[in-house]
Amino acid sequence: MVKHSFFALVFLAACNVSPAPQSTGGISVGDAGTPDAGSSCERAVAVVTSDYKSTNIVVSSLDGVTQSQSFVSSGAAKPGLALALSGDVDVPATAPGSKRVVILDRYGTNVITWMDLGTARVLAQLPVGTGFQSNPHDYLDVDARRAYVSRYGTNPSPGALPLDQGGDLLILDTEKYAITGRIPMPEDDPGLQACPDAMTWLRGQVVVSLGRWAADFSRTGDGRFAAISPATNRVVWTLDILGLQACGRLAVSPSGDFAAVACSSKLDMSTQKFDPKGSDIVLYDTTVLPPKEIRRFDLGKRLDVGLQPSLTFASEDRILALSYGGNGKVGDAAFALNTTNGEVTPLAEAPKAYVLGGMHCAPGCGDVCLLGDAQRNRLRRWHVSAEGRFEPLDDAVLDTLIGLPPRSIGGL
């Protein structure tokens, strides 16, 4: 979680967990949609459980029922990994179109791992550091043999190795498991780095959020997106989010006609407070490209919080979002936003900061939403009714073998 090291996330104490077992294997797989098939239901989710020192990947059904308690872990005996998993691991939010499980091992390791969901067999591992700490943040299958990897890090002394600049999207050949090129991300401020982060499909284009931080995280620019044409591997437009900072993934509604982004603003390390003026959720009309801003909800100031830079559509007009603890609030909170009237409905609170995180909703595919609760070591769950109500379901216990808390959720 190096991306959030300036939020003091990586200094949490390790949990008291059991030794890692052998892998509990893969799961039966069915047909999967193409990468841009928004109406295709996912087969399952991959849940990253971690104490930031070790990692265990759990495979669960969309309703929170565990299918494999330890698909692969950093401590398992003979996991089949030439390069073992670290404690800074994530999975793509967008289900890989190749039907493979993809694991991003980030800062300090800089490796992409592909695994077979049915057998839990490691298919390949590919270092993407090219001589520096590239800190890969997201992965997206572009077609049957190409993928993009966003490299959050920028190399301060490039030129020693090919493709070692960073601040880019790497282009991967997913048949040969090789790097074939890079797409540099735009940054017009010489004091900032592009920091490409989360990616999503939008009307046949790949949109990546740009963090735009100074190398020492002392300054950040306003939020920005860049759109890439897979046909040309070039940036075709950019869109700034004026007045808001530290923005996350562009989430797209089930119809594809709307999108939204959450921005958290910069954390003041001396006061441990976010600037509410720089934090909000923005709604866009995506029937035109670049998307047209529809409205802001003034949530940072209304709630006096810094929003977490992640959200997901639970239905066409309901969003599941999170806020950080701090600013006078004891802990993190989850809430639903009605994008039609701006109404906020509280859903959950935590007794500590930085313990709620990782969310996944499946509109039209069971209409459930999942949220990782690291404090309680559970997945919180809701069913979203046709009227947009979030109806609480029983919490899910994912893993009784190792016991690491859930941190992140990705589609499969």
Stockholm file with secondary structure:
# STOCKHOLM 1.0

chainA/1-412         MVKHSFFALVFLAACNVSPAPQSTGGISVGDAGTPDAGSSCERAVAVVTSDYKSTNIVVSSLDGVTQSQSFVSSGAAKPGLALALSGDVDVPATAPGSKRVVILDRYGTNVITWMDLGTARVLAQLPVGTGFQSNPHDYLDVDARRAYVSRYGTNPSPGALPLDQGGDLLILDTEKYAITGRIPMPEDDPGLQACPDAMTWLRGQVVVSLGRWAADFSRTGDGRFAAISPATNRVVWTLDILGLQACGRLAVSPSGDFAAVACSSKLDMSTQKFDPKGSDIVLYDTTVLPPKEIRRFDLGKRLDVGLQPSLTFASEDRILALSYGGNGKVGDAAFALNTTNGEVTPLAEAPKAYVLGGMHCAPGCGDVCLLGDAQRNRLRRWHVSAEGRFEPLDDAVLDTLIGLPPRSIGGL
#=GR chainA/1-412 SS CGGGGGGTCTTCCCCCCCCCCSCCCCCCCCCCCCTTCTTSCCSCEEEEEECSSCEEEEEECTTSCEEEEEEEESSSSSCSCSSCCCSSEECCSSCCTTSEEEEEECTTTCEEEEEETTTCCEEEEEECCTTSCCCEEEEEECSSSEEEEEEEEECSSCCSSTTCCEEEEEEEETTTTEEEEEEECCCCCTTCBCCEEEEEEETTEEEEEECCBCTTSSCBCEEEEEEEETTTTEEEEEEEEEEEESBCCCEECTTSSEEEEEECCCEETTTTEECGGGCEEEEEECSSSSCEEEEECCHHHHHTSCEEEEEEEEETTEEEEEECSBTTBSSCEEEEEETTTCCEEEEEECSSSSCEEEEEECTTTTCEEEEEETTTTEEEEEEECTTCCEEEEEEECCCSSSCCCEEEEEEC
#=GC SS_cons         CGGGGGGTCTTCCCCCCCCCCSCCCCCCCCCCCCTTCTTSCCSCEEEEEECSSCEEEEEECTTSCEEEEEEEESSSSSCSCSSCCCSSEECCSSCCTTSEEEEEECTTTCEEEEEETTTCCEEEEEECCTTSCCCEEEEEECSSSEEEEEEEEECSSCCSSTTCCEEEEEEEETTTTEEEEEEECCCCCTTCBCCEEEEEEETTEEEEEECCBCTTSSCBCEEEEEEEETTTTEEEEEEEEEEEESBCCCEECTTSSEEEEEECCCEETTTTEECGGGCEEEEEECSSSSCEEEEECCHHHHHTSCEEEEEEEEETTEEEEEECSBTTBSSCEEEEEETTTCCEEEEEECSSSSCEEEEEECTTTTCEEEEEETTTTEEEEEEECTTCCEEEEEEECCCSSSCCCEEEEEEC
//
